[in-house]
Amino acid sequence: MSSFSSAFSVIDSHTAGHPTRVILSGVPKLSGSSVREKRDHFRDRFDHLRPALLHEPRGHAAMVGLVPVASDVADYGAFFISSYVYLDMCGHGTIGFARTLAFTGQITAETGDSFTLETPAGIVTVHLIWNEDGSLDRVRIANVPSYVGLDHLSVTVEGVGNVDAAIVYAGMWYALVDAAALGFKLLSDNASALMRAGAGIKDAIKAATKDLPLLAGAAAPSVLFYDADSESSATHFLVLESNKFDRSPCGTGTSARLTYLLQNGLIGPDQTYRASNIFGVPFEARLQERLQAEGRDAMIVEIEGAAFITSTQTIFFEKGDPLSQGFLCR
């Protein structure tokens, strides 16, 4: 008989190709009056669970986890964990969470067309689009306020050249970079080269912005390469690390891109922005509201996409396993 030290019940889904692992059981009780405080408690006391549950041999570099927690101010609460950092907000993960709630029967067409979710970045509203047979078709998220932090930043990157970027907040910070201007083709065959270039750009931007109060305490902006077909349509490739990219068009990154376009009058307020990943699977984004946030002109952007269940499983940690802590190779 095998002897197990712990077990975790999880449901995996993908949103436009990027995984979300919802961790349903096994996480110790977390203290705090807000989701952010509970996330911080997890990070301070139980961070070892993050690589154990997300990294190889039970996961991989691109795995994103979602930990549901109780909320005092919203219908649900959740925080997001990833290979390297904690995410204050995650669009694809929120869509995956909604799909998981529908899969487990916690939400149905009869329970309503929306719910609120408290995340470390704030409360988002999750709208549910149901099929006639009662199954969940698509999910539309009204994101936290997005705003342009830096309209223009120029850095020089070895092997890439001069790079112009806009730095935009949409629950996380993003550096928006025109791939075509650098001669990059956003294709699956180029993923490794794009990750190397994006990681170099990310490091250069981190160095150039390290003393800016705007980004104090925040993770370095991830690099969102875009290749625009028109003012309202583009392909996205988000570089997270040198060995990790977002398979989806990135929900919060799509919010950031639309915010920049709207702020600079490059797209109309009534237009729908369509962002596709390198596999041609799209997210759609629309302006819901203009407002003020952090003393800046900001926008509530709605992001719409679909997620699909890939597995239900129990993750075991057998006693004596020398790799129970997980590992990543770059």
Residue, then its C-alpha position, 0 to 999 in steps of 0.5 A: m500500500s502506498s503512503f501519502s503525506s497529503a492530497f489535493s482535489v483539483i479541476d483543470s480547464h483551459t481558456a484559449g489554450h492557457p490552463t487554470r488549475v482550481i484547487l478545491s481542497g487541501v489548502p490549509k485555512l487562511s486568515g485575513s479579512s480580505v482576499r488579498e490578506k488571505r493571499d498574503h497569508f498563503r504566500d507567507r506561510f504556504d508558498h511551498l504548495r505553489p511549486a508543489l502543485l504547479h511545477e513538474p512533475r505534477g504541472h509545468a511552467a505555464m500552469v496557473g492555479l486558482v485558490p477559492v476563498a470566502s469573501d465578505v464583499a462579493d459572491y466569491g473570492a479567489f487568488f491566483i498563483s503561478s510559476y514565478v509570481y502571485l497575480d493580483m488579477c487573471g482574466h483567463g483564470t477568472i473565465g476558467f473559474a466560472r467554467t469550473l463553477a458551472f461544471t460542478g453545478q455551483i452556478t447554473a442558468e437558473t442561479g443567474d447571469s452574473f456573480t461578483l468575484e473578489t480578487p487581490a486587485g479588487i472586485v470584478t463582475v463575471h457575466l455568464i452567457w448560457n446556451e439554450d440547453g443550460s450549459l455555459d457558453r462564454v464568460r464576460i468579465a468587467n475588469v478592475p479599472s485599467y489606465v495608462g501608466l507611461d504612454h511611451l518608454s524606450v529601451t535598448v535590448e541586446g539582440v533586439g535593438n531599440v524597443d518602444a513600449a507603453i506601460v499599462y495597468a489592467g489588474m497587472w502591469y503590461a508593456l505593450v510592444d509592436a511586434a511588426a515594428l521589430g520584425f517579429k512574426l507571432l507564430s507558434d514556430n517562433a515561440s522560443a525566440l519570442m520568449r527570449a526576446g520578450a525576457g530581454i525586453k522585460d529585464a530592460i524595462k524593469a531596470a529602466t522603471k525600478d525607481l518609478p513610484l508608479l511601479a513600486g512593489a509591483a512585479a515587472p511588467s510582462v511583455l505583450f507583443y501585438d501584431a495589429d491587423s486593423e485598429s480593432s483586431a490584433t494577434h497577441f503573444l504575452v511573454l511572462e518569463s524566458n520559458k513561459f508565455d500566455r497561450s491565451p490572448c491574455g485577458t488583462g493584457t487585452s484590457a490593457r491594450l484596449t485601454y491604450l487604444l481608447q486613451n489615444g483615440l486609436i479606436g472608437p468607444d463603441q467598437t469591439y476589440r478582437a485579440s487572438n492568440i497564435f492559434g487564432v482563438p480570440f478574446e473580445a473586449r469592449l469599453q464599459e465605463r470611463l472613470q478615475a483611478e489612482g488619480r488617472d483617467a481609467m476605464i472598465v473594460e469587459i473581456e469575453g472568452a470561453a473555457f473548457i474543462t480538461s480534467t478532474q483529479t486528485i494530486f497526491f504527495e507520496k511519502g519519500d518522493p524526492l521531487s515532492q517540492g516540484f521543479l522547473c527547468r529553464 
